[in-house]
Amino acid sequence: MDVQLPDVEAGRRFYGELFGWTFEEAHGSSVWAYLGDRVVAALVPKRDGRMPTVWTVYFAAPDVAALTGRIRAGGGQVVIPPTPVDTLGTAALAADPEGAVFGLWQAGTHAGFGKRHEPGSFTWAQLYARNTVTANTFYTRLFHDALLGPDAVPDFGRAPLEDVFPTEMPPHFLVHFGVRDGAAALAAVGRLGGRVQVPPFETPYGRVAVVTDDQGASFALLQR
């Protein structure tokens, strides 16, 4: 997963203090974010000021080109076609039938984030959709084994948009990061210049608060 930011240096300060991440230069002007000795995310400079400041979740795919064809056939759109990223892998951006944007990643030398389900790392991705039946059909056809197979790890869910957000907000994915102490993490977000978008609420997978960083990228804090 990555976050597109107008100021990567400011992002390093914000997320470094919030999650204890350290950083290393990556492809182009991007940086890898590390938790301990494992990559957990990437911070990427926005190439175009018109693009949103946003976290994007990527689904691993053995053949991104083939998967983009299935996305189109299922009523989705390919926003950015498969693009090699040096030897690291091949990336693409797509949107589901309701417009929620997600990424695809075909690994080369970079397999993806190296930790999950730990404080300071990816813990959950929630799709907020207008029609969860449409969403279930679309994503199950694309990622059946990952979502429903015998080795599936529960870290992806769907919910009606209006359960949490105003109805005028478009469908979207929300990346969740694990925290040990939700109240302390919320206080840190405010101290670092971010804001609380949705106060803490209970879910079947833990206690969640939706926040934005100091540049406007939304994400969630998840305490279990």
C-alpha positions, 0 to 999 in steps of 0.5 A: 500500500502507499500514500500519495502526498504533496510533501513526502518529508512532512509525511515522514515526520507525521507517520514516523512519530505516529507509528514509529516508522523509519524510512529509506529511499525507494524508487524515484522520489518515493520512500519505503516506510519500515517498522523494525526491519520490514517494509510496511508502506510507501510514501509517494510524491504526488506528480499532479496537484489535481490527484487526491492525497490518499492511501491506496490498498493494493491486491497482489496478483500473479498476472496484472494484465489478465486481471485488468481484463477481468475487471473491465468484464466485471463492470470496473475500470482501469484507471492506470494500465499495468506499468513496470516499476523498475525491477520491483514489480508491475502496478496498476490502478483500477476502480470497481463498478461504483468508483472505489479505487484500488491498486494491483501489484504483480511482484518482482523483487518487491513482494509487498509489505512485510508486516501486518496485523501488528501495531503500526502496520496494516491490519484491515481494509474496509470497502465502504460501498453504496451497494454491498451486493454489487461489491461482493459479487465484483470482488469475489469474482476477482479474488475468490481464493484470497477472500474465501479460500481455505488459506484466507486471512480475514483482513478485508470487509465491506460495509454500507457507506452510510453506516459511517460517512455522509451519503455524498461521500463517494465509495472508497477503501479505507486502510486501517493501521493497528494501534495498542492504545486508540486514545493515545494514537488519536491524541498523537494525530491531533498533536501532529496536525491531523484531525479526527474525521469519525470518532471511535466506534465499535466494529466486529473486527475492533474499535475504529477511528477515522482520521486524516494526516496533516496533508489530508490523507484519510486512514483508520486506527484500529485497536483490538 
